[in-house]
Amino acid sequence: MNSFRVNEVTRRLGVDHPIIQGPFGGGLSTAKLAATVANLGGLGSYGAHMLPPERIGPVADEIRALTDKPFALNLWVSDHDEGGDRIEPDTFERAWPLFAPYFRELGLDKPVPPERGHPRYDEQIDALLEARPPAFSFVFGIPSPRILTECRRRDIVTIGAATSIAEAQALEDAGVDLIVATGAEAGGHRPSFLARAEESLMGTLPLVQLVAARVRTPVIAAGGIADARGTRAAFALGAQAVQIGTAFLACEESGTTDAHRDVLFSDRAQHTTLTRAFTGRLARGVRNRWTEEMAPRIAQLPPFPTASWFVSQLRPAAIAAGRTDLVSLWSGQIAPNLRHRSATALMQSLLSDLEREALDAPPSHAKETIA
Ligand SMILES: Cc1cc2nc3c(=O)[nH]c(=O)nc-3n(C[C@H](O)[C@H](O)[C@H](O)COP(=O)(O)O)c2cc1C
């Protein structure tokens, strides 16, 4: 089995442990979380896909002020779906009736469409190259050969995400350094780019085995991993590192709300769903009133990121009112087993459990063990 200490992934990334804190888009990443994980020998990550290009350099500086260890910045290579590159007045008016009742419920006026749309990947990537993070991870596609060459020239390790064998092979053919095999158990968006996300729902268990047997590029397992037991399982399947998302999202250092964290530690976390209802792209989160009421109306949703923009106009008021029924509660399927509320405790427990020769009994997840 691959070593938990030194292997191809730790060597390329220059980290002590093959543990990656998954990046979070949507403002849920923090410099503190990335730096905490980096300082404990893992790879911290920061999801930058919502940042305007001029914010990317300052975020890298914030992380560097907290750690001198390697970290990754993350972007979405595809920044819109068909018809979503800007919010045209007719798209806006057609979508409005779907959202209007919720705006009324929260006492909000009809919003005014933005002058500028979602930040452009083409502009973000230039800012990222300029910021020169030790690693660049990405989802929803493959950067152009020019960008990958620039990364190599600047010693930026590239990490791409695959949800199928074909995507992993495409990443390898493009010369990407490391591949994240992301199972459908994972929280957040399903980052498929060769087929529809709904047709790319393989779980981590088969995906890691199938991909690791077919590519020479080192494989990182993601989806459904939150502790040493899951990490060992991923290594047994052929992974050389793990990327953990939901367990870090639940920690106090992440950028999410306390209400979301409380849901992740509650029985509600047993019920996740894959839904397009919040952004227009398929993503996994805890079921709530929004996912249920939107389910029969998915075909009426505007494309990504227009749907996301409408939801973002509601979000601050919903959060201020403590309304977890109307906001996204991103979560992977492993959430009911989460035990740690701090990234330091999570990392330390992972590392000490991995050090031990064998894990005896499955850990207890009785409520009083959550620390
Ligand atoms: C709220 C949330 C946001 C995420 N945003 C991104 C992102 O912007 N880019 C990315 O590469 N992965 C993103 N992910 C995926 C994680 O980095 C990670 O691969 C995944 O959560 C692993 O599965 P797990 O949740 O079962 O641990 C996100 C995950 C969550 C839960």
The ligand as a Tripos MOL2 file, in Angstrom:
@<TRIPOS>MOLECULE
LIG
   31    33     1     0     0
SMALL
NO_CHARGES

@<TRIPOS>ATOM
      1 C1        -19.3520   23.7880    0.2320 C.3       1 LIG1
      2 C2        -18.3990   23.1410   -0.7190 C.ar      1 LIG1
      3 C3        -17.8280   23.8990   -1.7160 C.ar      1 LIG1
      4 C4        -16.9000   23.3260   -2.5940 C.ar      1 LIG1
      5 N1        -16.3320   24.1020   -3.5580 N.ar      1 LIG1
      6 C5        -15.3530   23.5800   -4.3450 C.ar      1 LIG1
      7 C6        -14.6760   24.4070   -5.2830 C.ar      1 LIG1
      8 O1        -14.9620   25.6020   -5.4550 O.2       1 LIG1
      9 N2        -13.6990   23.8230   -6.0120 N.ar      1 LIG1
     10 C7        -13.3420   22.4950   -5.8710 C.ar      1 LIG1
     11 O2        -12.4190   22.0310   -6.5180 O.2       1 LIG1
     12 N3        -13.9830   21.6970   -4.9950 N.ar      1 LIG1
     13 C8        -14.9710   22.2160   -4.2240 C.ar      1 LIG1
     14 N4        -15.6140   21.4130   -3.3120 N.ar      1 LIG1
     15 C9        -15.2310   19.9950   -3.2090 C.3       1 LIG1
     16 C10       -14.2440   19.7680   -2.0470 C.3       1 LIG1
     17 O3        -13.0820   20.5050   -2.2390 O.3       1 LIG1
     18 C11       -13.9060   18.2800   -1.8820 C.3       1 LIG1
     19 O4        -13.3450   17.7240   -3.0150 O.3       1 LIG1
     20 C12       -15.1440   17.4680   -1.5040 C.3       1 LIG1
     21 O5        -15.9030   18.1480   -0.5440 O.3       1 LIG1
     22 C13       -14.7120   16.1100   -0.9460 C.3       1 LIG1
     23 O6        -15.8240   15.3350   -0.5630 O.3       1 LIG1
     24 P1        -16.4290   15.3140    0.9330 P.3       1 LIG1
     25 O7        -17.2890   16.5250    1.0160 O.co2     1 LIG1
     26 O8        -17.1860   14.0490    0.9750 O.co2     1 LIG1
     27 O9        -15.2660   15.3600    1.8850 O.co2     1 LIG1
     28 C14       -16.5500   21.9530   -2.4640 C.ar      1 LIG1
     29 C15       -17.1460   21.1770   -1.4500 C.ar      1 LIG1
     30 C16       -18.0620   21.7550   -0.5800 C.ar      1 LIG1
     31 C17       -18.6530   20.9040    0.5100 C.3       1 LIG1
@<TRIPOS>BOND
     1     1     2 1
     2     2     3 ar
     3     2    30 ar
     4     3     4 ar
     5     4     5 ar
     6     4    28 ar
     7     5     6 ar
     8     6     7 ar
     9     6    13 1
    10     7     8 2
    11     7     9 ar
    12     9    10 ar
    13    10    11 2
    14    10    12 ar
    15    12    13 ar
    16    13    14 ar
    17    14    15 1
    18    14    28 ar
    19    15    16 1
    20    16    17 1
    21    16    18 1
    22    18    19 1
    23    18    20 1
    24    20    21 1
    25    20    22 1
    26    22    23 1
    27    23    24 1
    28    24    25 2
    29    24    26 1
    30    24    27 1
    31    28    29 ar
    32    29    30 ar
    33    30    31 1
@<TRIPOS>SUBSTRUCTURE
     1 LIG1         1 GROUP 0 **** ****
